[in-house]
Amino acid sequence: MIHSTITFTMIASMPRVLFLVALTVAMATATSGARSRQIHLRFYMHDITGGPGQTAVQLVKGPGPAHPFMPGAHFGDTTVIDDALTEGPSAASRAVGRAQGSYMLAGLKEPVLMVSMTVALTGGVYNGSTIAVVGRDDISAAVRELAVAGGTGAFRKATGHVLWRTARMVSRDHMVLELDVYATMPAAVAAPNGQRQSGVLNI
């Protein structure tokens, strides 16, 4: 009899328990959304490895074997960069920042670079903020995905990813990359001028 009473009580209380669980999940989801904001930026990076206006210099000649698919390259080649970032694909379009860091040939047989750089924004509403970008760049792929690993200013505690494409080859020494940055920041980090925009932002 006691067992039956306990079972009946548990069954009678289940709808309320389920309601409370659902309410808790809904509140957590709403709070999570309120605690973060998303930003999408697009800009173009000009990697110039030689000639006038050079922005990329080989720092280390890799001691590893010659690369089978990249003539003149060796495993471990390391290049330091200070590449211009522009609003459009043309080098003459508005400057919005610099990409400063390095990339290393990290594939013995594949054309894979390990990228580590800081995007320093120098124009628009995010002037003075930076975004840390790291990851694997398989240059044989049409679209590569790298990670957003933090930042400063408006991008403090940022997480997310970067879709990275080769937009055009201006010359043998000048490659233009299109970068789509998708970053999520805690809402506690103030947006410049209190802005909460969506879509591709002009920076």
C-alpha positions in Angstrom: 0.0 0.0 0.0 2.8 2.4 0.9 4.6 1.5 -2.3 1.5 2.2 -4.4 1.1 5.6 -2.7 4.7 6.6 -3.4 4.3 5.5 -7.1 1.0 7.5 -7.5 2.7 10.6 -6.0 5.6 10.4 -8.4 3.4 10.0 -11.4 1.2 12.9 -10.3 4.2 15.2 -9.9 5.9 14.3 -13.2 4.1 16.9 -15.4 5.3 19.6 -13.0 8.8 18.2 -13.1 8.8 18.1 -16.9 7.4 21.7 -17.0 10.2 22.9 -14.7 12.9 21.2 -16.8 11.5 22.7 -20.0 11.3 26.1 -18.4 14.9 25.9 -17.2 16.2 24.9 -20.6 14.2 27.8 -22.3 15.6 30.3 -19.8 19.2 29.0 -20.2 18.9 29.3 -24.0 17.5 32.8 -23.8 20.1 33.9 -21.3 22.9 32.3 -23.5 21.7 34.3 -26.5 21.6 37.5 -24.4 25.1 36.9 -23.2 26.7 36.8 -26.7 26.7 38.7 -30.0 27.8 37.7 -33.4 29.8 39.7 -35.9 30.6 39.0 -39.6 33.4 40.9 -41.2 34.8 40.5 -44.8 38.0 41.9 -46.0 40.9 41.1 -48.4 44.5 40.3 -47.5 47.4 41.1 -49.9 50.3 38.7 -49.5 53.2 40.0 -51.5 56.3 37.7 -51.4 58.6 39.8 -53.7 59.1 42.9 -55.7 57.9 46.4 -54.9 55.7 46.6 -51.9 56.9 43.2 -50.5 55.0 42.3 -47.3 56.0 38.7 -46.7 59.6 37.7 -46.1 61.0 34.1 -45.7 62.5 34.0 -42.2 63.6 30.3 -42.2 64.6 28.2 -45.1 63.2 24.8 -44.0 65.9 22.1 -43.4 63.4 19.4 -44.4 63.0 17.7 -47.8 62.0 19.5 -50.9 58.2 19.6 -51.3 57.0 17.4 -54.1 54.3 19.7 -55.4 55.7 23.2 -54.5 58.9 23.9 -56.5 61.6 25.6 -54.5 59.8 25.0 -51.2 61.0 22.8 -48.3 59.3 21.3 -45.3 59.7 23.9 -42.5 59.9 27.0 -44.6 58.7 29.9 -42.4 57.5 33.3 -43.7 56.8 36.4 -41.6 54.0 38.7 -42.8 52.8 42.2 -42.4 50.0 42.1 -45.1 47.7 44.9 -45.9 43.9 44.4 -45.4 41.6 46.2 -47.7 37.8 46.6 -48.0 37.8 45.3 -51.6 40.0 42.9 -53.6 41.9 45.8 -55.2 45.1 47.0 -53.5 43.8 50.5 -54.2 40.6 50.0 -52.2 40.2 51.4 -48.6 42.8 50.1 -46.1 41.1 48.6 -43.0 44.1 47.0 -41.2 47.1 44.7 -41.2 47.6 40.9 -40.9 50.8 40.4 -38.9 52.3 37.0 -38.0 53.7 34.0 -39.9 53.0 30.9 -41.8 55.0 27.7 -42.0 55.1 24.9 -44.6 53.8 22.1 -42.4 52.9 19.4 -44.9 55.6 16.9 -46.1 53.6 16.0 -49.1 50.5 18.2 -49.0 50.6 22.0 -49.7 49.6 22.8 -46.2 50.6 25.9 -44.2 50.3 26.4 -40.5 49.1 30.0 -40.0 49.4 32.2 -36.9 48.5 35.8 -37.2 46.9 38.8 -35.6 44.4 40.9 -37.6 44.9 44.5 -36.5 42.0 46.7 -37.6 42.8 50.3 -38.3 39.7 51.7 -39.8 35.9 52.0 -39.2 34.1 51.2 -36.0 36.6 48.5 -34.9 39.7 50.7 -35.2 42.2 49.6 -32.6 40.7 46.1 -32.1 42.5 42.9 -33.0 41.5 39.3 -33.9 43.8 36.3 -33.4 43.6 33.8 -36.2 45.3 30.3 -36.3 44.9 27.1 -38.2 45.6 24.9 -41.1 45.7 26.4 -44.6 45.5 23.7 -47.3 46.2 25.9 -50.3 44.9 23.2 -52.7 41.3 23.6 -51.2 38.9 26.2 -52.6 37.8 27.3 -49.1 39.8 26.8 -45.9 38.6 27.2 -42.4 40.8 28.7 -39.7 39.9 29.4 -36.0 39.3 32.7 -34.3 41.3 32.2 -31.0 40.6 35.5 -29.2 41.2 39.1 -29.7 41.4 42.5 -28.0 39.1 45.6 -27.8 35.7 44.8 -29.3 36.9 41.2 -29.9 38.0 40.4 -26.4 37.2 36.7 -25.6 36.1 36.2 -29.2 35.6 32.7 -30.6 34.6 31.6 -34.1 36.1 30.8 -37.5 37.4 32.4 -40.6 36.5 31.2 -44.1 39.6 31.8 -46.2 39.7 31.8 -50.1 42.2 32.7 -52.7 40.4 35.5 -54.5 42.9 36.3 -57.2 46.6 36.2 -58.2 47.7 39.7 -59.2 51.1 38.3 -60.1 53.4 35.4 -59.3 54.4 37.3 -56.1 51.0 38.9 -55.2 48.2 36.8 -53.9 44.9 38.2 -52.7 42.9 36.3 -50.1 39.3 36.9 -49.2 38.6 36.5 -45.4 35.1 36.0 -44.0 35.4 36.3 -40.2 32.6 35.0 -38.1 33.2 35.9 -34.4 31.1 35.5 -31.3 31.8 37.7 -28.3 30.3 38.0 -24.8 27.6 40.7 -24.7 29.5 42.2 -21.7 32.2 43.3 -24.2 30.9 46.7 -25.4 30.4 47.1 -29.1 31.8 50.3 -30.5 29.2 53.1 -30.4 26.8 50.5 -28.9 26.3 49.0 -32.4 24.5 45.6 -32.8 24.6 45.0 -36.5 24.1 41.8 -38.5 25.3 40.7 -41.9 28.6 41.7 -43.5 29.9 44.8 -41.7 31.9 47.6 -43.1 34.9 48.1 -40.9 
